[in-house]
Amino acid sequence: MKAYYFLSGLPRSGNTLLGAVLNQNPKINLTSNTILTDVLYQLLLIKDYEIYKNFPDEKSLNNIIKNTFNNYYKDWKANSIIDRGVWGTPDNLKLLKSIIKKPKFIILYRPVLECLASFVKIEKPINVETRCNELWSIKNLIKEKEDHIIINYSELVSNPLKQINKIYSYLNIDSFEHKLKDFNIFSANNIKYKDSVLPFDLHTIRTNKIELNKYKIENYLPTNIINQYSNIDILWQT
């Protein structure tokens, strides 16, 4: 029987790096950005269909919903799956808890402005605010006092072993000796990112060593964005 846990982190907050390290352990798989939030949402939409309302077999449909994780991850060899996704939004959280009563969350924290600057550095969008709209609802997990730990990106980079062991302790999983330099790029279930389908490369990471890539956010973000989002990290922690 597989155990399911959940990772919530903003884009560019170290998700791919964390996965590349954790997935060295054959007993763990941290996933790519999950499609299961969309799968579950589409399954729920069926309840609005006329054909369902005409014959509302709710129990049978709920059987599909409740077994979504087991069916999707059936062929994954790892015993512990850390599903990365926007599970913290109110609707997703409610749906998740209808399947897994007491989910455990790893929150990967990096200051929002650093995440935005990192995105802009790679993507160079015409309108920076389009990326601001993609901020995920980590705050809701904290507000609802869900079972979670916070992994700080700067600490993950400066002392990765300590943060990895913190995750193992939280999930009650036996520790594993990880390579922290000259390791492989992110892979889960023997599948790698195919960023060629994207207009830019989002998942290339430094694998020869782990270190913080320092740069000034002022070089990438306009003043209005910095002013607008400078206090959002404080809000997350209240």
C-alpha positions in Angstrom: 0.0 0.0 0.0 1.4 3.3 -1.0 1.5 6.4 1.2 0.6 9.7 -0.3 2.0 13.1 0.8 1.8 16.5 -0.8 4.2 19.3 -1.8 3.1 22.8 -2.2 5.5 25.4 -3.4 5.6 28.4 -5.8 7.1 28.0 -9.2 10.9 28.6 -9.1 11.1 27.8 -5.4 13.2 24.7 -5.7 10.6 22.1 -6.5 12.7 20.5 -9.3 15.9 20.6 -7.2 14.2 19.0 -4.2 12.7 16.3 -6.5 16.1 15.5 -8.1 17.6 14.9 -4.7 14.8 13.0 -3.1 14.1 10.8 -6.1 17.5 9.2 -5.7 15.8 7.2 -3.0 14.0 4.3 -4.8 11.4 4.2 -2.0 10.3 7.8 -2.7 9.0 9.7 -5.7 8.4 13.4 -5.7 6.2 14.0 -8.7 6.3 16.7 -11.4 3.5 19.3 -11.2 0.5 17.0 -10.8 -2.4 16.6 -13.2 -4.5 15.0 -10.5 -6.1 18.2 -9.4 -7.5 18.6 -12.9 -8.5 14.9 -13.1 -10.5 15.1 -9.9 -12.1 18.4 -10.9 -13.2 16.9 -14.3 -14.6 13.8 -12.5 -16.7 16.1 -10.2 -18.0 18.0 -13.3 -19.7 14.8 -14.4 -22.2 15.3 -11.6 -23.5 18.3 -13.6 -24.1 16.2 -16.7 -27.6 15.4 -17.7 -26.8 11.7 -18.2 -25.6 11.5 -14.6 -28.5 13.4 -13.2 -30.8 11.1 -15.1 -29.2 8.1 -13.3 -27.3 9.5 -10.3 -25.1 6.6 -9.3 -23.1 8.6 -6.8 -21.5 5.7 -5.0 -20.0 4.3 -8.2 -18.6 7.6 -9.3 -17.2 8.3 -5.9 -15.4 4.9 -6.1 -13.5 6.3 -9.1 -12.7 9.5 -7.3 -11.5 7.8 -4.1 -9.3 5.5 -6.0 -7.7 8.2 -8.3 -4.4 8.2 -6.5 -4.1 4.4 -6.3 -5.0 3.9 -9.9 -2.7 6.7 -11.2 0.3 5.6 -9.2 -0.3 1.9 -9.5 2.8 1.2 -11.6 5.1 3.5 -9.7 7.6 1.5 -7.8 8.1 3.9 -4.9 6.2 3.2 -1.6 5.9 6.9 -0.7 4.6 9.4 -3.3 4.9 13.1 -2.7 2.4 14.7 -5.1 3.3 18.2 -6.1 0.4 20.5 -6.8 -1.9 23.3 -5.8 -3.7 21.2 -3.1 -3.8 24.2 -0.8 -6.6 26.1 -2.5 -9.9 25.8 -0.6 -11.7 23.7 -3.3 -8.7 21.4 -3.9 -8.1 20.9 -0.2 -11.8 20.0 0.4 -11.7 17.5 -2.4 -8.3 16.0 -1.2 -9.6 15.5 2.3 -12.6 13.7 1.0 -10.1 11.1 -0.2 -7.3 11.4 2.3 -8.6 12.4 5.7 -5.4 13.7 7.3 -3.0 14.7 4.5 0.5 15.8 5.3 2.0 18.8 3.4 5.6 19.9 2.7 5.6 23.6 2.0 8.6 24.7 0.0 9.1 28.4 0.9 10.9 31.0 -1.1 10.2 34.7 -0.9 7.6 35.6 -3.6 9.6 38.4 -5.1 12.6 36.0 -5.6 10.2 33.5 -7.3 8.8 36.1 -9.6 12.3 37.5 -10.5 13.5 34.0 -11.3 10.5 33.5 -13.6 11.1 36.8 -15.3 14.8 36.1 -15.6 14.0 32.9 -17.7 10.8 33.8 -19.4 11.1 37.5 -20.0 7.3 38.1 -20.2 5.9 41.3 -21.6 3.6 41.6 -18.7 5.1 40.6 -15.4 1.7 40.6 -13.6 0.6 37.6 -15.5 3.0 35.6 -13.4 1.9 37.2 -10.2 -1.6 35.7 -10.8 -0.1 32.2 -10.5 0.8 32.5 -6.8 -0.4 29.4 -5.1 -2.5 29.2 -2.0 0.1 28.1 0.5 -1.5 30.7 2.9 -4.7 28.6 3.0 -2.8 25.5 4.3 -1.4 27.5 7.1 -4.6 29.4 7.9 -6.5 26.1 8.1 -3.8 24.7 10.3 -3.2 21.7 8.1 -0.5 19.2 9.1 2.6 20.7 7.4 6.3 21.5 7.6 8.0 24.4 5.9 11.3 23.9 4.0 13.0 27.1 3.4 14.6 27.4 0.0 17.7 29.2 1.2 18.2 26.6 3.9 17.7 23.8 1.3 20.4 25.3 -0.8 22.8 26.1 2.0 22.3 22.9 4.0 20.4 20.4 1.9 21.2 17.4 4.0 19.6 18.9 7.1 16.4 19.8 5.2 16.2 16.4 3.5 16.5 14.7 6.9 13.8 17.1 8.2 11.5 15.8 5.5 12.3 12.1 6.3 11.6 12.7 10.0 8.3 14.5 9.3 7.1 11.7 7.0 8.5 8.9 9.3 10.6 7.5 6.4 14.0 5.9 6.9 16.8 8.2 5.9 18.8 7.6 2.8 22.3 8.6 1.7 21.8 11.2 -1.1 24.3 12.6 -3.5 24.4 16.4 -3.2 26.7 17.0 -6.2 27.1 15.3 -9.6 23.6 13.9 -9.4 21.0 13.3 -12.2 18.4 15.8 -13.4 14.8 15.4 -12.2 13.1 12.2 -13.1 10.0 10.5 -11.7 8.9 7.0 -12.7 11.7 7.0 -15.3 10.1 10.0 -17.0 11.9 13.4 -17.5 10.5 16.8 -18.2 10.0 17.6 -21.9 10.5 21.3 -21.9 10.8 21.4 -25.7 7.0 21.7 -25.7 7.3 25.0 -23.7 8.5 28.3 -25.0 11.2 28.4 -22.4 13.2 26.0 -20.3 11.8 25.8 -16.7 13.4 22.7 -15.3 17.1 22.8 -15.9 19.0 22.7 -12.6 22.6 22.8 -11.6 23.6 19.1 -10.9 27.3 19.5 -10.3 26.6 21.2 -6.9 23.9 22.9 -4.9 24.3 26.6 -4.3 22.3 29.7 -4.2 22.1 31.7 -7.5 22.3 35.3 -6.3 20.9 38.2 -8.3 19.1 41.5 -7.6 15.3 41.3 -8.0 15.4 45.0 -9.0 17.1 44.0 -12.2 14.0 41.9 -13.2 10.9 43.3 -11.5 9.4 46.7 -11.9 8.9 48.9 -8.9 5.1 48.5 -8.8 5.4 44.7 -8.6 8.0 44.9 -5.8 5.7 47.3 -3.9 2.6 45.2 -4.5 4.1 41.9 -3.4 6.7 42.9 -0.8 4.5 42.1 2.1 2.9 38.9 0.9 5.4 36.7 2.7 4.4 38.3 6.0 0.7 37.4 5.2 1.7 33.8 4.6 3.2 33.5 8.0 0.2 35.0 9.9 
